[in-house]
């Protein structure tokens, strides 16, 4: 049987990918950027993406998988 940690990683990655796809589908159907409901819906989608990203990072950390952020890389180049 697959380790529970690996299952958690897979689920967190899938949830994050789905959150991003949902935002992409939102933009695919977007026609009126002046509609106030657009901003509300987009804000909700961004929050879902953020939560899913945090859950994915938590799952990676719990599995002992850590990669330095690109933002933390050496910028002497």
N, CA, C and O atoms as a Tripos MOL2 file, in Angstrom:
@<TRIPOS>MOLECULE
protein
  308   307    77     0     0
PROTEIN
NO_CHARGES

@<TRIPOS>ATOM
      1 N           0.8420   -1.1880    0.0000 N.3       1 UNK1
      2 CA          0.0000    0.0000    0.0000 C.3       1 UNK1
      3 C           0.8830    1.2450    0.0000 C.2       1 UNK1
      4 O           1.9660    1.2480    0.5850 O.2       1 UNK1
      5 N           0.4210    2.2750   -0.6450 N.am      2 UNK2
      6 CA          1.1670    3.5210   -0.7320 C.3       2 UNK2
      7 C           1.1650    4.2200    0.6200 C.2       2 UNK2
      8 O           0.1480    4.2700    1.3120 O.2       2 UNK2
      9 N           2.3060    4.7480    0.9760 N.am      3 UNK3
     10 CA          2.4860    5.4660    2.2310 C.3       3 UNK3
     11 C           1.4820    6.6180    2.3440 C.2       3 UNK3
     12 O           1.1970    7.2920    1.3530 O.2       3 UNK3
     13 N           0.9440    6.8460    3.5550 N.am      4 UNK4
     14 CA         -0.0340    7.9230    3.7660 C.3       4 UNK4
     15 C           0.5490    9.2880    3.4430 C.2       4 UNK4
     16 O          -0.1740   10.1790    2.9960 O.2       4 UNK4
     17 N           1.8410    9.4630    3.6620 N.am      5 UNK5
     18 CA          2.4880   10.7370    3.3560 C.3       5 UNK5
     19 C           2.4550   11.0050    1.8590 C.2       5 UNK5
     20 O           2.1920   12.1270    1.4260 O.2       5 UNK5
     21 N           2.7220    9.9720    1.0760 N.am      6 UNK6
     22 CA          2.6950   10.1190   -0.3830 C.3       6 UNK6
     23 C           1.2680   10.3910   -0.8590 C.2       6 UNK6
     24 O           1.0590   11.2040   -1.7590 O.2       6 UNK6
     25 N           0.3010    9.7230   -0.2660 N.am      7 UNK7
     26 CA         -1.0940    9.9850   -0.6250 C.3       7 UNK7
     27 C          -1.4710   11.4310   -0.3090 C.2       7 UNK7
     28 O          -2.1590   12.0850   -1.0920 O.2       7 UNK7
     29 N          -1.0180   11.9230    0.8390 N.am      8 UNK8
     30 CA         -1.3030   13.3120    1.2110 C.3       8 UNK8
     31 C          -0.6580   14.2790    0.2250 C.2       8 UNK8
     32 O          -1.2560   15.2920   -0.1370 O.2       8 UNK8
     33 N           0.5660   13.9670   -0.2100 N.am      9 UNK9
     34 CA          1.2410   14.8030   -1.2040 C.3       9 UNK9
     35 C           0.4580   14.8300   -2.5140 C.2       9 UNK9
     36 O           0.2600   15.8920   -3.1060 O.2       9 UNK9
     37 N           0.0240   13.6800   -2.9520 N.am     10 UNK10
     38 CA         -0.7320   13.5850   -4.2050 C.3      10 UNK10
     39 C          -2.0360   14.3720   -4.1180 C.2      10 UNK10
     40 O          -2.3930   15.1080   -5.0390 O.2      10 UNK10
     41 N          -2.7360   14.2080   -3.0080 N.am     11 UNK11
     42 CA         -4.0110   14.9040   -2.8260 C.3      11 UNK11
     43 C          -3.8140   16.4140   -2.7750 C.2      11 UNK11
     44 O          -4.5870   17.1650   -3.3700 O.2      11 UNK11
     45 N          -2.7880   16.8560   -2.0700 N.am     12 UNK12
     46 CA         -2.5230   18.2950   -1.9610 C.3      12 UNK12
     47 C          -2.1250   18.8710   -3.3170 C.2      12 UNK12
     48 O          -2.5480   19.9690   -3.6780 O.2      12 UNK12
     49 N          -1.3160   18.1320   -4.0600 N.am     13 UNK13
     50 CA         -0.9090   18.6010   -5.3920 C.3      13 UNK13
     51 C          -2.1100   18.6510   -6.3360 C.2      13 UNK13
     52 O          -2.2540   19.5910   -7.1170 O.2      13 UNK13
     53 N          -2.9630   17.6420   -6.2600 N.am     14 UNK14
     54 CA         -4.1540   17.6120   -7.1140 C.3      14 UNK14
     55 C          -5.1050   18.7580   -6.7640 C.2      14 UNK14
     56 O          -5.6870   19.3750   -7.6560 O.2      14 UNK14
     57 N          -5.2610   19.0400   -5.4890 N.am     15 UNK15
     58 CA         -6.1400   20.1320   -5.0600 C.3      15 UNK15
     59 C          -5.5950   21.4770   -5.5380 C.2      15 UNK15
     60 O          -6.3560   22.3430   -5.9710 O.2      15 UNK15
     61 N          -4.2900   21.6460   -5.4590 N.am     16 UNK16
     62 CA         -3.6790   22.8880   -5.9300 C.3      16 UNK16
     63 C          -3.8570   23.0280   -7.4410 C.2      16 UNK16
     64 O          -4.2220   24.0950   -7.9350 O.2      16 UNK16
     65 N          -3.5990   21.9540   -8.1610 N.am     17 UNK17
     66 CA         -3.7510   21.9970   -9.6190 C.3      17 UNK17
     67 C          -5.1920   22.3130  -10.0020 C.2      17 UNK17
     68 O          -5.4320   23.0690  -10.9430 O.2      17 UNK17
     69 N          -6.1420   21.7450   -9.2880 N.am     18 UNK18
     70 CA         -7.5500   22.0210   -9.5880 C.3      18 UNK18
     71 C          -7.9020   23.4730   -9.2860 C.2      18 UNK18
     72 O          -8.6730   24.0860  -10.0240 O.2      18 UNK18
     73 N          -7.3550   24.0250   -8.2220 N.am     19 UNK19
     74 CA         -7.6110   25.4380   -7.9020 C.3      19 UNK19
     75 C          -7.0930   26.3380   -9.0190 C.2      19 UNK19
     76 O          -7.7540   27.3040   -9.3990 O.2      19 UNK19
     77 N          -5.9220   26.0230   -9.5380 N.am     20 UNK20
     78 CA         -5.3550   26.8140  -10.6270 C.3      20 UNK20
     79 C          -6.1900   26.6420  -11.8970 C.2      20 UNK20
     80 O          -6.4460   27.6150  -12.6070 O.2      20 UNK20
     81 N          -6.6140   25.4110  -12.1840 N.am     21 UNK21
     82 CA         -7.4540   25.1770  -13.3660 C.3      21 UNK21
     83 C          -8.7920   25.9180  -13.2520 C.2      21 UNK21
     84 O          -9.3110   26.4260  -14.2470 O.2      21 UNK21
     85 N          -9.3370   25.9770  -12.0520 N.am     22 UNK22
     86 CA        -10.5960   26.6920  -11.8460 C.3      22 UNK22
     87 C         -10.4220   28.1750  -12.1640 C.2      22 UNK22
     88 O         -11.2920   28.7840  -12.7870 O.2      22 UNK22
     89 N          -9.3100   28.7520  -11.7420 N.am     23 UNK23
     90 CA         -9.0330   30.1510  -12.0590 C.3      23 UNK23
     91 C          -8.8590   30.3310  -13.5580 C.2      23 UNK23
     92 O          -9.3420   31.3090  -14.1280 O.2      23 UNK23
     93 N          -8.1790   29.4050  -14.1910 N.am     24 UNK24
     94 CA         -7.9840   29.4820  -15.6380 C.3      24 UNK24
     95 C          -9.3190   29.4240  -16.3670 C.2      24 UNK24
     96 O          -9.5300   30.1650  -17.3270 O.2      24 UNK24
     97 N         -10.2230   28.5520  -15.9240 N.am     25 UNK25
     98 CA        -11.5490   28.4550  -16.5460 C.3      25 UNK25
     99 C         -12.3420   29.7410  -16.3270 C.2      25 UNK25
    100 O         -13.1170   30.1480  -17.1920 O.2      25 UNK25
    101 N         -12.1520   30.3790  -15.1780 N.am     26 UNK26
    102 CA        -12.7850   31.6680  -14.9010 C.3      26 UNK26
    103 C         -12.3740   32.6830  -15.9700 C.2      26 UNK26
    104 O         -13.2140   33.3980  -16.5160 O.2      26 UNK26
    105 N         -11.0830   32.7360  -16.2580 N.am     27 UNK27
    106 CA        -10.6200   33.6830  -17.2750 C.3      27 UNK27
    107 C         -11.0840   33.2910  -18.6790 C.2      27 UNK27
    108 O         -11.3020   34.1600  -19.5230 O.2      27 UNK27
    109 N         -11.2340   32.0010  -18.9310 N.am     28 UNK28
    110 CA        -11.7290   31.5600  -20.2370 C.3      28 UNK28
    111 C         -13.1330   32.0760  -20.5110 C.2      28 UNK28
    112 O         -13.4690   32.3830  -21.6550 O.2      28 UNK28
    113 N         -13.9520   32.1750  -19.4760 N.am     29 UNK29
    114 CA        -15.3360   32.5990  -19.6780 C.3      29 UNK29
    115 C         -15.5540   34.0830  -19.3740 C.2      29 UNK29
    116 O         -16.6630   34.5890  -19.5470 O.2      29 UNK29
    117 N         -14.5250   34.7770  -18.9290 N.am     30 UNK30
    118 CA        -14.6440   36.1840  -18.5640 C.3      30 UNK30
    119 C         -14.9190   37.0460  -19.7880 C.2      30 UNK30
    120 O         -14.2060   36.9730  -20.7890 O.2      30 UNK30
    121 N         -15.9640   37.8630  -19.6940 N.am     31 UNK31
    122 CA        -16.3050   38.7540  -20.7930 C.3      31 UNK31
    123 C         -16.4210   40.2040  -20.3630 C.2      31 UNK31
    124 O         -16.1690   41.1050  -21.1640 O.2      31 UNK31
    125 N         -16.7960   40.4460  -19.1250 N.am     32 UNK32
    126 CA        -17.0450   41.8120  -18.6720 C.3      32 UNK32
    127 C         -16.2480   42.0970  -17.4070 C.2      32 UNK32
    128 O         -16.6390   41.6880  -16.3140 O.2      32 UNK32
    129 N         -15.1470   42.7880  -17.5580 N.am     33 UNK33
    130 CA        -14.3110   43.0930  -16.3930 C.3      33 UNK33
    131 C         -14.8540   44.2410  -15.5650 C.2      33 UNK33
    132 O         -14.3250   44.5290  -14.4910 O.2      33 UNK33
    133 N         -15.8890   44.8960  -16.0390 N.am     34 UNK34
    134 CA        -16.4730   46.0050  -15.2710 C.3      34 UNK34
    135 C         -17.5510   45.5310  -14.2940 C.2      34 UNK34
    136 O         -17.9860   46.2980  -13.4350 O.2      34 UNK34
    137 N         -17.9730   44.3010  -14.4150 N.am     35 UNK35
    138 CA        -18.9800   43.7360  -13.5200 C.3      35 UNK35
    139 C         -18.3570   43.5500  -12.1330 C.2      35 UNK35
    140 O         -17.3570   42.8430  -12.0080 O.2      35 UNK35
    141 N         -18.9210   44.1640  -11.0920 N.am     36 UNK36
    142 CA        -18.3440   44.0510   -9.7440 C.3      36 UNK36
    143 C         -18.2450   42.6080   -9.2340 C.2      36 UNK36
    144 O         -17.3720   42.2930   -8.4250 O.2      36 UNK36
    145 N         -19.1230   41.7500   -9.7000 N.am     37 UNK37
    146 CA        -19.0760   40.3570   -9.2450 C.3      37 UNK37
    147 C         -17.8060   39.6490   -9.7300 C.2      37 UNK37
    148 O         -17.3820   38.6590   -9.1340 O.2      37 UNK37
    149 N         -17.2030   40.1510  -10.8030 N.am     38 UNK38
    150 CA        -15.9650   39.5690  -11.3280 C.3      38 UNK38
    151 C         -14.8590   39.6750  -10.2840 C.2      38 UNK38
    152 O         -14.1380   38.7100  -10.0300 O.2      38 UNK38
    153 N         -14.7340   40.8410   -9.6890 N.am     39 UNK39
    154 CA        -13.6940   41.0460   -8.6780 C.3      39 UNK39
    155 C         -13.9220   40.1530   -7.4660 C.2      39 UNK39
    156 O         -12.9720   39.5920   -6.9200 O.2      39 UNK39
    157 N         -15.1670   40.0200   -7.0460 N.am     40 UNK40
    158 CA        -15.4910   39.1670   -5.9010 C.3      40 UNK40
    159 C         -15.1490   37.7100   -6.2060 C.2      40 UNK40
    160 O         -14.5240   37.0250   -5.3960 O.2      40 UNK40
    161 N         -15.5630   37.2510   -7.3760 N.am     41 UNK41
    162 CA        -15.2790   35.8620   -7.7450 C.3      41 UNK41
    163 C         -13.7760   35.6240   -7.8570 C.2      41 UNK41
    164 O         -13.2700   34.6030   -7.3910 O.2      41 UNK41
    165 N         -13.0680   36.5590   -8.4710 N.am     42 UNK42
    166 CA        -11.6280   36.4000   -8.6190 C.3      42 UNK42
    167 C         -10.9450   36.3840   -7.2480 C.2      42 UNK42
    168 O         -10.0370   35.5830   -7.0240 O.2      42 UNK42
    169 N         -11.3660   37.2460   -6.3420 N.am     43 UNK43
    170 CA        -10.7920   37.2700   -4.9980 C.3      43 UNK43
    171 C         -10.9810   35.9190   -4.3040 C.2      43 UNK43
    172 O         -10.0780   35.4360   -3.6220 O.2      43 UNK43
    173 N         -12.1450   35.3210   -4.4790 N.am     44 UNK44
    174 CA        -12.3960   34.0010   -3.8960 C.3      44 UNK44
    175 C         -11.4980   32.9400   -4.5180 C.2      44 UNK44
    176 O         -10.9760   32.0740   -3.8160 O.2      44 UNK44
    177 N         -11.3200   33.0060   -5.8180 N.am     45 UNK45
    178 CA        -10.4630   32.0360   -6.4980 C.3      45 UNK45
    179 C          -9.0110   32.1690   -6.0520 C.2      45 UNK45
    180 O          -8.3240   31.1680   -5.8480 O.2      45 UNK45
    181 N          -8.5500   33.4030   -5.9010 N.am     46 UNK46
    182 CA         -7.1730   33.6360   -5.4420 C.3      46 UNK46
    183 C          -6.9840   33.0760   -4.0320 C.2      46 UNK46
    184 O          -5.9480   32.4880   -3.7220 O.2      46 UNK46
    185 N          -7.9780   33.2610   -3.1970 N.am     47 UNK47
    186 CA         -7.8910   32.7380   -1.8230 C.3      47 UNK47
    187 C          -7.8360   31.2130   -1.8260 C.2      47 UNK47
    188 O          -7.0760   30.6130   -1.0660 O.2      47 UNK47
    189 N          -8.6380   30.5920   -2.6770 N.am     48 UNK48
    190 CA         -8.5970   29.1160   -2.7790 C.3      48 UNK48
    191 C          -7.2400   28.6320   -3.2650 C.2      48 UNK48
    192 O          -6.7080   27.6460   -2.7560 O.2      48 UNK48
    193 N          -6.6800   29.3290   -4.2520 N.am     49 UNK49
    194 CA         -5.3410   28.9670   -4.7340 C.3      49 UNK49
    195 C          -4.3130   29.0900   -3.6120 C.2      49 UNK49
    196 O          -3.4670   28.2140   -3.4300 O.2      49 UNK49
    197 N          -4.3970   30.1820   -2.8700 N.am     50 UNK50
    198 CA         -3.4560   30.4170   -1.7780 C.3      50 UNK50
    199 C          -3.5670   29.3150   -0.7230 C.2      50 UNK50
    200 O          -2.5520   28.7870   -0.2710 O.2      50 UNK50
    201 N          -4.7740   28.9730   -0.3340 N.am     51 UNK51
    202 CA         -4.9780   27.9120    0.6520 C.3      51 UNK51
    203 C          -4.4650   26.5730    0.1440 C.2      51 UNK51
    204 O          -3.8370   25.8200    0.8880 O.2      51 UNK51
    205 N          -4.7310   26.2780   -1.1210 N.am     52 UNK52
    206 CA         -4.2700   25.0160   -1.7060 C.3      52 UNK52
    207 C          -2.7490   24.9750   -1.7930 C.2      52 UNK52
    208 O          -2.1420   23.9290   -1.5630 O.2      52 UNK52
    209 N          -2.1310   26.1070   -2.1220 N.am     53 UNK53
    210 CA         -0.6680   26.1690   -2.1830 C.3      53 UNK53
    211 C          -0.0640   25.9520   -0.8010 C.2      53 UNK53
    212 O           0.9330   25.2450   -0.6560 O.2      53 UNK53
    213 N          -0.6670   26.5590    0.2060 N.am     54 UNK54
    214 CA         -0.1690   26.3850    1.5710 C.3      54 UNK54
    215 C          -0.3090   24.9340    2.0180 C.2      54 UNK54
    216 O           0.5930   24.3950    2.6600 O.2      54 UNK54
    217 N          -1.4270   24.2970    1.6860 N.am     55 UNK55
    218 CA         -1.6270   22.8900    2.0380 C.3      55 UNK55
    219 C          -0.6060   22.0040    1.3320 C.2      55 UNK55
    220 O          -0.0960   21.0440    1.9110 O.2      55 UNK55
    221 N          -0.3150   22.3320    0.0860 N.am     56 UNK56
    222 CA          0.6780   21.5640   -0.6680 C.3      56 UNK56
    223 C           2.0530   21.7090   -0.0280 C.2      56 UNK56
    224 O           2.7720   20.7230    0.1280 O.2      56 UNK56
    225 N           2.4210   22.9320    0.3450 N.am     57 UNK57
    226 CA          3.7120   23.1560    0.9940 C.3      57 UNK57
    227 C           3.7750   22.4610    2.3460 C.2      57 UNK57
    228 O           4.8150   21.9170    2.7170 O.2      57 UNK57
    229 N           2.6780   22.4760    3.0800 N.am     58 UNK58
    230 CA          2.6300   21.7680    4.3670 C.3      58 UNK58
    231 C           2.8370   20.2710    4.1690 C.2      58 UNK58
    232 O           3.5570   19.6340    4.9380 O.2      58 UNK58
    233 N           2.2070   19.7100    3.1360 N.am     59 UNK59
    234 CA          2.3650   18.2790    2.8520 C.3      59 UNK59
    235 C           3.8010   17.9510    2.4620 C.2      59 UNK59
    236 O           4.3420   16.9230    2.8690 O.2      59 UNK59
    237 N           4.4090   18.8210    1.6780 N.am     60 UNK60
    238 CA          5.8050   18.6210    1.3000 C.3      60 UNK60
    239 C           6.7150   18.6720    2.5260 C.2      60 UNK60
    240 O           7.6160   17.8470    2.6760 O.2      60 UNK60
    241 N           6.4730   19.6380    3.3900 N.am     61 UNK61
    242 CA          7.2780   19.7670    4.6000 C.3      61 UNK61
    243 C           7.0990   18.5460    5.4990 C.2      61 UNK61
    244 O           8.0720   18.0390    6.0580 O.2      61 UNK61
    245 N           5.8660   18.0730    5.6420 N.am     62 UNK62
    246 CA          5.5980   16.8950    6.4650 C.3      62 UNK62
    247 C           6.3100   15.6670    5.9110 C.2      62 UNK62
    248 O           6.6770   14.7640    6.6620 O.2      62 UNK62
    249 N           6.5030   15.6360    4.5990 N.am     63 UNK63
    250 CA          7.1930   14.5100    3.9640 C.3      63 UNK63
    251 C           8.7050   14.6710    3.9850 C.2      63 UNK63
    252 O           9.4410   13.7730    3.5760 O.2      63 UNK63
    253 N           9.1630   15.8310    4.4690 N.am     64 UNK64
    254 CA         10.6040   16.0700    4.5170 C.3      64 UNK64
    255 C          11.1780   16.5240    3.1960 C.2      64 UNK64
    256 O          12.3860   16.4400    2.9760 O.2      64 UNK64
    257 N          10.3230   17.0040    2.3180 N.am     65 UNK65
    258 CA         10.7690   17.4840    1.0090 C.3      65 UNK65
    259 C          10.7870   18.9930    1.0570 C.2      65 UNK65
    260 O           9.7390   19.6370    1.1120 O.2      65 UNK65
    261 N          11.9730   19.5530    1.0360 N.am     66 UNK66
    262 CA         12.1030   20.9960    1.0770 C.3      66 UNK66
    263 C          13.0510   21.4500   -0.0140 C.2      66 UNK66
    264 O          14.1480   20.9130   -0.1660 O.2      66 UNK66
    265 N          12.6200   22.4320   -0.7640 N.am     67 UNK67
    266 CA         13.4380   23.0120   -1.8180 C.3      67 UNK67
    267 C          13.4880   24.5080   -1.5590 C.2      67 UNK67
    268 O          12.4510   25.1350   -1.3440 O.2      67 UNK67
    269 N          14.6840   25.0880   -1.5770 N.am     68 UNK68
    270 CA         14.7520   26.5360   -1.3510 C.3      68 UNK68
    271 C          13.9110   27.2790   -2.3770 C.2      68 UNK68
    272 O          13.8330   26.8880   -3.5420 O.2      68 UNK68
    273 N          13.2970   28.3330   -1.9330 N.am     69 UNK69
    274 CA         12.4840   29.1610   -2.8200 C.3      69 UNK69
    275 C          13.3730   29.8360   -3.8520 C.2      69 UNK69
    276 O          14.5390   30.1290   -3.5890 O.2      69 UNK69
    277 N          12.8200   30.0720   -5.0060 N.am     70 UNK70
    278 CA         13.5440   30.8040   -6.0390 C.3      70 UNK70
    279 C          13.9070   32.1900   -5.5130 C.2      70 UNK70
    280 O          14.9760   32.7210   -5.8160 O.2      70 UNK70
    281 N          13.0050   32.7700   -4.7210 N.am     71 UNK71
    282 CA         13.2410   34.0880   -4.1510 C.3      71 UNK71
    283 C          14.4400   34.1150   -3.2220 C.2      71 UNK71
    284 O          15.0400   35.1680   -3.0100 O.2      71 UNK71
    285 N          14.7910   32.9720   -2.6710 N.am     72 UNK72
    286 CA         15.9140   32.9000   -1.7450 C.3      72 UNK72
    287 C          17.2240   32.5130   -2.4400 C.2      72 UNK72
    288 O          18.2660   32.4100   -1.7920 O.2      72 UNK72
    289 N          17.1700   32.3010   -3.7500 N.am     73 UNK73
    290 CA         18.3690   31.8710   -4.4710 C.3      73 UNK73
    291 C          19.4000   33.0110   -4.5210 C.2      73 UNK73
    292 O          19.0760   34.1860   -4.3510 O.2      73 UNK73
    293 N          20.6230   32.6160   -4.7550 N.am     74 UNK74
    294 CA         21.7140   33.5860   -4.8380 C.3      74 UNK74
    295 C          21.5050   34.4790   -6.0570 C.2      74 UNK74
    296 O          21.3910   33.9860   -7.1790 O.2      74 UNK74
    297 N          21.4540   35.7780   -5.8390 N.am     75 UNK75
    298 CA         21.1790   36.7120   -6.9420 C.3      75 UNK75
    299 C          22.4470   37.4070   -7.4220 C.2      75 UNK75
    300 O          22.3660   38.5040   -7.9730 O.2      75 UNK75
    301 N          23.6100   36.8010   -7.2290 N.am     76 UNK76
    302 CA         24.8770   37.3850   -7.6710 C.3      76 UNK76
    303 C          25.0960   37.2190   -9.1720 C.2      76 UNK76
    304 O          26.0630   37.7560   -9.7110 O.2      76 UNK76
    305 N          24.2170   36.4840   -9.8590 N.am     77 UNK77
    306 CA         24.4080   36.2310  -11.2940 C.3      77 UNK77
    307 C          24.0990   37.4110  -12.1230 C.2      77 UNK77
    308 O          24.2120   37.3520  -13.3470 O.2      77 UNK77
@<TRIPOS>BOND
     1     1     2 1
     2     2     3 1
     3     3     4 2
     4     3     5 am
     5     5     6 1
     6     6     7 1
     7     7     8 2
     8     7     9 am
     9     9    10 1
    10    10    11 1
    11    11    12 2
    12    11    13 am
    13    13    14 1
    14    14    15 1
    15    15    16 2
    16    15    17 am
    17    17    18 1
    18    18    19 1
    19    19    20 2
    20    19    21 am
    21    21    22 1
    22    22    23 1
    23    23    24 2
    24    23    25 am
    25    25    26 1
    26    26    27 1
    27    27    28 2
    28    27    29 am
    29    29    30 1
    30    30    31 1
    31    31    32 2
    32    31    33 am
    33    33    34 1
    34    34    35 1
    35    35    36 2
    36    35    37 am
    37    37    38 1
    38    38    39 1
    39    39    40 2
    40    39    41 am
    41    41    42 1
    42    42    43 1
    43    43    44 2
    44    43    45 am
    45    45    46 1
    46    46    47 1
    47    47    48 2
    48    47    49 am
    49    49    50 1
    50    50    51 1
    51    51    52 2
    52    51    53 am
    53    53    54 1
    54    54    55 1
    55    55    56 2
    56    55    57 am
    57    57    58 1
    58    58    59 1
    59    59    60 2
    60    59    61 am
    61    61    62 1
    62    62    63 1
    63    63    64 2
    64    63    65 am
    65    65    66 1
    66    66    67 1
    67    67    68 2
    68    67    69 am
    69    69    70 1
    70    70    71 1
    71    71    72 2
    72    71    73 am
    73    73    74 1
    74    74    75 1
    75    75    76 2
    76    75    77 am
    77    77    78 1
    78    78    79 1
    79    79    80 2
    80    79    81 am
    81    81    82 1
    82    82    83 1
    83    83    84 2
    84    83    85 am
    85    85    86 1
    86    86    87 1
    87    87    88 2
    88    87    89 am
    89    89    90 1
    90    90    91 1
    91    91    92 2
    92    91    93 am
    93    93    94 1
    94    94    95 1
    95    95    96 2
    96    95    97 am
    97    97    98 1
    98    98    99 1
    99    99   100 2
   100    99   101 am
   101   101   102 1
   102   102   103 1
   103   103   104 2
   104   103   105 am
   105   105   106 1
   106   106   107 1
   107   107   108 2
   108   107   109 am
   109   109   110 1
   110   110   111 1
   111   111   112 2
   112   111   113 am
   113   113   114 1
   114   114   115 1
   115   115   116 2
   116   115   117 am
   117   117   118 1
   118   118   119 1
   119   119   120 2
   120   119   121 am
   121   121   122 1
   122   122   123 1
   123   123   124 2
   124   123   125 am
   125   125   126 1
   126   126   127 1
   127   127   128 2
   128   127   129 am
   129   129   130 1
   130   130   131 1
   131   131   132 2
   132   131   133 am
   133   133   134 1
   134   134   135 1
   135   135   136 2
   136   135   137 am
   137   137   138 1
   138   138   139 1
   139   139   140 2
   140   139   141 am
   141   141   142 1
   142   142   143 1
   143   143   144 2
   144   143   145 am
   145   145   146 1
   146   146   147 1
   147   147   148 2
   148   147   149 am
   149   149   150 1
   150   150   151 1
   151   151   152 2
   152   151   153 am
   153   153   154 1
   154   154   155 1
   155   155   156 2
   156   155   157 am
   157   157   158 1
   158   158   159 1
   159   159   160 2
   160   159   161 am
   161   161   162 1
   162   162   163 1
   163   163   164 2
   164   163   165 am
   165   165   166 1
   166   166   167 1
   167   167   168 2
   168   167   169 am
   169   169   170 1
   170   170   171 1
   171   171   172 2
   172   171   173 am
   173   173   174 1
   174   174   175 1
   175   175   176 2
   176   175   177 am
   177   177   178 1
   178   178   179 1
   179   179   180 2
   180   179   181 am
   181   181   182 1
   182   182   183 1
   183   183   184 2
   184   183   185 am
   185   185   186 1
   186   186   187 1
   187   187   188 2
   188   187   189 am
   189   189   190 1
   190   190   191 1
   191   191   192 2
   192   191   193 am
   193   193   194 1
   194   194   195 1
   195   195   196 2
   196   195   197 am
   197   197   198 1
   198   198   199 1
   199   199   200 2
   200   199   201 am
   201   201   202 1
   202   202   203 1
   203   203   204 2
   204   203   205 am
   205   205   206 1
   206   206   207 1
   207   207   208 2
   208   207   209 am
   209   209   210 1
   210   210   211 1
   211   211   212 2
   212   211   213 am
   213   213   214 1
   214   214   215 1
   215   215   216 2
   216   215   217 am
   217   217   218 1
   218   218   219 1
   219   219   220 2
   220   219   221 am
   221   221   222 1
   222   222   223 1
   223   223   224 2
   224   223   225 am
   225   225   226 1
   226   226   227 1
   227   227   228 2
   228   227   229 am
   229   229   230 1
   230   230   231 1
   231   231   232 2
   232   231   233 am
   233   233   234 1
   234   234   235 1
   235   235   236 2
   236   235   237 am
   237   237   238 1
   238   238   239 1
   239   239   240 2
   240   239   241 am
   241   241   242 1
   242   242   243 1
   243   243   244 2
   244   243   245 am
   245   245   246 1
   246   246   247 1
   247   247   248 2
   248   247   249 am
   249   249   250 1
   250   250   251 1
   251   251   252 2
   252   251   253 am
   253   253   254 1
   254   254   255 1
   255   255   256 2
   256   255   257 am
   257   257   258 1
   258   258   259 1
   259   259   260 2
   260   259   261 am
   261   261   262 1
   262   262   263 1
   263   263   264 2
   264   263   265 am
   265   265   266 1
   266   266   267 1
   267   267   268 2
   268   267   269 am
   269   269   270 1
   270   270   271 1
   271   271   272 2
   272   271   273 am
   273   273   274 1
   274   274   275 1
   275   275   276 2
   276   275   277 am
   277   277   278 1
   278   278   279 1
   279   279   280 2
   280   279   281 am
   281   281   282 1
   282   282   283 1
   283   283   284 2
   284   283   285 am
   285   285   286 1
   286   286   287 1
   287   287   288 2
   288   287   289 am
   289   289   290 1
   290   290   291 1
   291   291   292 2
   292   291   293 am
   293   293   294 1
   294   294   295 1
   295   295   296 2
   296   295   297 am
   297   297   298 1
   298   298   299 1
   299   299   300 2
   300   299   301 am
   301   301   302 1
   302   302   303 1
   303   303   304 2
   304   303   305 am
   305   305   306 1
   306   306   307 1
   307   307   308 2
@<TRIPOS>SUBSTRUCTURE
     1 UNK1         2 RESIDUE 1 A UNK
     2 UNK2         6 RESIDUE 1 A UNK
     3 UNK3        10 RESIDUE 1 A UNK
     4 UNK4        14 RESIDUE 1 A UNK
     5 UNK5        18 RESIDUE 1 A UNK
     6 UNK6        22 RESIDUE 1 A UNK
     7 UNK7        26 RESIDUE 1 A UNK
     8 UNK8        30 RESIDUE 1 A UNK
     9 UNK9        34 RESIDUE 1 A UNK
    10 UNK10       38 RESIDUE 1 A UNK
    11 UNK11       42 RESIDUE 1 A UNK
    12 UNK12       46 RESIDUE 1 A UNK
    13 UNK13       50 RESIDUE 1 A UNK
    14 UNK14       54 RESIDUE 1 A UNK
    15 UNK15       58 RESIDUE 1 A UNK
    16 UNK16       62 RESIDUE 1 A UNK
    17 UNK17       66 RESIDUE 1 A UNK
    18 UNK18       70 RESIDUE 1 A UNK
    19 UNK19       74 RESIDUE 1 A UNK
    20 UNK20       78 RESIDUE 1 A UNK
    21 UNK21       82 RESIDUE 1 A UNK
    22 UNK22       86 RESIDUE 1 A UNK
    23 UNK23       90 RESIDUE 1 A UNK
    24 UNK24       94 RESIDUE 1 A UNK
    25 UNK25       98 RESIDUE 1 A UNK
    26 UNK26      102 RESIDUE 1 A UNK
    27 UNK27      106 RESIDUE 1 A UNK
    28 UNK28      110 RESIDUE 1 A UNK
    29 UNK29      114 RESIDUE 1 A UNK
    30 UNK30      118 RESIDUE 1 A UNK
    31 UNK31      122 RESIDUE 1 A UNK
    32 UNK32      126 RESIDUE 1 A UNK
    33 UNK33      130 RESIDUE 1 A UNK
    34 UNK34      134 RESIDUE 1 A UNK
    35 UNK35      138 RESIDUE 1 A UNK
    36 UNK36      142 RESIDUE 1 A UNK
    37 UNK37      146 RESIDUE 1 A UNK
    38 UNK38      150 RESIDUE 1 A UNK
    39 UNK39      154 RESIDUE 1 A UNK
    40 UNK40      158 RESIDUE 1 A UNK
    41 UNK41      162 RESIDUE 1 A UNK
    42 UNK42      166 RESIDUE 1 A UNK
    43 UNK43      170 RESIDUE 1 A UNK
    44 UNK44      174 RESIDUE 1 A UNK
    45 UNK45      178 RESIDUE 1 A UNK
    46 UNK46      182 RESIDUE 1 A UNK
    47 UNK47      186 RESIDUE 1 A UNK
    48 UNK48      190 RESIDUE 1 A UNK
    49 UNK49      194 RESIDUE 1 A UNK
    50 UNK50      198 RESIDUE 1 A UNK
    51 UNK51      202 RESIDUE 1 A UNK
    52 UNK52      206 RESIDUE 1 A UNK
    53 UNK53      210 RESIDUE 1 A UNK
    54 UNK54      214 RESIDUE 1 A UNK
    55 UNK55      218 RESIDUE 1 A UNK
    56 UNK56      222 RESIDUE 1 A UNK
    57 UNK57      226 RESIDUE 1 A UNK
    58 UNK58      230 RESIDUE 1 A UNK
    59 UNK59      234 RESIDUE 1 A UNK
    60 UNK60      238 RESIDUE 1 A UNK
    61 UNK61      242 RESIDUE 1 A UNK
    62 UNK62      246 RESIDUE 1 A UNK
    63 UNK63      250 RESIDUE 1 A UNK
    64 UNK64      254 RESIDUE 1 A UNK
    65 UNK65      258 RESIDUE 1 A UNK
    66 UNK66      262 RESIDUE 1 A UNK
    67 UNK67      266 RESIDUE 1 A UNK
    68 UNK68      270 RESIDUE 1 A UNK
    69 UNK69      274 RESIDUE 1 A UNK
    70 UNK70      278 RESIDUE 1 A UNK
    71 UNK71      282 RESIDUE 1 A UNK
    72 UNK72      286 RESIDUE 1 A UNK
    73 UNK73      290 RESIDUE 1 A UNK
    74 UNK74      294 RESIDUE 1 A UNK
    75 UNK75      298 RESIDUE 1 A UNK
    76 UNK76      302 RESIDUE 1 A UNK
    77 UNK77      306 RESIDUE 1 A UNK
